[in-house]
């Protein structure tokens, strides 16, 4: 089935403004592309969107760049596209394990994200989504982190939770750690 289409990863970056998602999706629609997967966010006033798209077998990176030429000039966007190999179209998981959701809240300080993600990496936990926000002001900065990950079944989740609690104590933040079984579809 993948051989009947070409697949591309497309990254779009620029200053946020109303209608930007509409313009991007219009360019893809006019190209005849299908959005298979996408994610976008606004950081500061910068808009970033990552898409996995499929096109007809004749689709090329040059076609995509051409489809975005007008919108890129109008909105001063940077657009990068690259063709995916068939083995990169679908996410590789042999055993997804358990879904782990981590919420962190507390005063901002350097190293929060590193210490949590380093612990997860050392436990072979795969981070699938991560979002952070800084609120407040320079005298009272508040940091919020939301993280989703896949915890292998052979990881001692009680020990992992205990190690997260140690990090929370050390950083003087609150960490809420939840596990769920990943549903097989």
C-alpha positions in Angstrom: 0.0 0.0 0.0 2.8 2.4 0.8 4.3 1.9 -2.7 1.1 3.4 -4.2 1.9 6.8 -2.6 4.9 8.9 -1.7 5.3 10.1 1.9 6.9 13.2 3.2 7.7 14.9 6.4 7.0 18.6 6.2 8.2 21.2 8.7 6.8 24.8 8.7 8.1 27.6 10.9 7.2 31.3 11.0 5.6 34.1 13.0 2.2 33.1 14.3 -0.9 34.8 12.8 -4.5 34.1 12.3 -5.2 31.8 9.3 -1.8 30.3 9.1 -3.1 26.7 9.6 -5.8 27.4 7.0 -3.2 28.6 4.5 -0.9 25.6 5.1 -3.7 23.1 4.8 -5.1 24.8 1.6 -1.6 24.5 0.0 -1.6 20.8 0.8 -5.2 20.4 -0.4 -4.4 22.1 -3.7 -1.4 19.8 -4.0 -3.6 16.8 -3.6 -1.8 15.7 -0.5 -3.3 13.9 2.5 -2.4 14.8 6.0 -1.6 11.5 7.7 -0.3 12.9 11.0 0.4 16.4 12.3 1.3 18.5 15.3 1.7 22.2 15.7 2.4 24.6 18.5 3.2 28.2 19.3 6.3 29.0 21.2 6.6 32.7 22.1 5.2 34.1 18.9 6.7 31.5 16.7 4.5 28.9 15.0 5.9 25.5 14.3 4.1 22.6 12.5 5.2 19.1 11.6 3.3 17.0 9.2 3.5 13.6 7.7 1.7 13.8 4.3 1.1 11.4 1.5 0.9 12.3 -2.2 0.4 10.4 -5.5 3.4 8.4 -6.6 4.5 11.3 -8.8 4.7 13.7 -5.8 8.2 15.2 -5.1 9.9 17.5 -2.7 10.0 20.1 -5.5 6.2 19.8 -5.9 5.7 20.5 -2.1 8.1 23.5 -2.2 6.3 24.8 -5.2 2.9 24.4 -3.5 4.2 26.4 -0.5 6.0 29.1 -2.6 3.2 31.7 -2.4 2.3 31.2 1.2 6.0 31.1 2.2 6.5 34.5 0.6 3.2 36.0 1.9 3.8 34.8 5.5 7.6 34.7 5.6 7.6 31.0 6.4 10.4 28.5 6.3 9.2 25.2 4.8 11.3 22.1 4.8 10.2 18.8 3.2 11.9 15.5 2.8 10.7 12.2 1.4 10.4 9.3 3.8 11.5 5.8 3.2 8.8 3.2 3.5 10.2 1.9 6.8 9.9 5.5 8.3 6.2 5.9 7.4 4.8 4.1 10.4 6.0 4.3 14.0 8.1 1.3 15.0 7.0 -0.3 18.2 7.4 -4.0 19.0 5.7 -3.8 22.4 4.3 -0.4 23.4 4.3 -1.2 27.1 2.4 1.1 29.4 1.4 4.7 28.7 3.0 7.1 31.2 1.7 10.6 31.7 3.8 13.0 33.8 2.6 16.4 34.9 5.1 18.7 36.6 4.4 22.1 38.2 6.6 24.4 40.2 9.0 27.3 40.3 11.1 27.5 37.2 14.8 26.7 37.4 17.4 25.3 35.0 17.5 21.5 34.6 13.9 20.5 35.2 13.3 19.0 31.8 16.8 17.5 31.7 16.6 15.7 35.0 13.2 14.1 34.3 14.0 13.1 30.7 17.4 11.8 31.7 15.8 9.5 34.3 13.4 8.3 31.7 16.1 7.6 29.1 18.1 5.7 31.7 15.1 3.5 32.2 14.6 2.9 28.4 11.3 4.9 28.5 10.4 6.4 25.1 9.0 10.0 25.3 6.2 10.4 22.7 5.0 13.9 23.6 6.5 16.7 25.6 5.1 20.2 26.2 6.4 22.9 28.6 5.2 26.4 29.4 6.7 29.1 31.6 4.2 31.4 33.3 4.4 34.2 35.8 7.2 36.8 35.7 10.9 37.0 36.2 10.6 37.3 40.0 8.0 34.5 40.3 8.4 32.1 37.3 6.1 29.1 37.3 7.0 26.1 35.1 4.6 23.5 33.8 5.6 20.3 31.9 3.3 17.7 30.4 5.0 14.5 29.1 3.6 11.3 27.6 5.8 8.2 27.3 5.9 4.5 26.7 7.2 2.5 29.7 8.5 -1.0 28.8 6.8 -3.7 30.7 10.1 -4.8 32.3 10.6 -1.5 34.0 9.9 -1.4 37.7 7.3 1.3 37.7 7.2 1.7 41.5 11.0 2.4 41.5 10.6 4.8 38.6 7.8 6.6 40.5 10.0 6.8 43.6 12.9 8.2 41.5 10.5 10.8 40.0 9.5 11.8 43.6 13.2 12.2 44.5 13.6 14.6 41.6 10.5 16.5 42.6 11.8 16.9 46.2 15.3 17.9 45.0 13.8 20.5 42.6 11.0 21.6 44.9 8.3 20.9 42.3 5.2 18.7 42.1 5.3 15.7 39.8 2.2 13.6 39.2 3.0 10.3 37.5 0.2 8.1 36.0 0.4 4.8 34.2 -2.2 3.2 31.9 -2.1 0.1 29.7 -1.7 1.1 26.0 -4.8 -0.2 24.2 -4.1 -2.5 21.2 -6.0 -1.4 18.1 
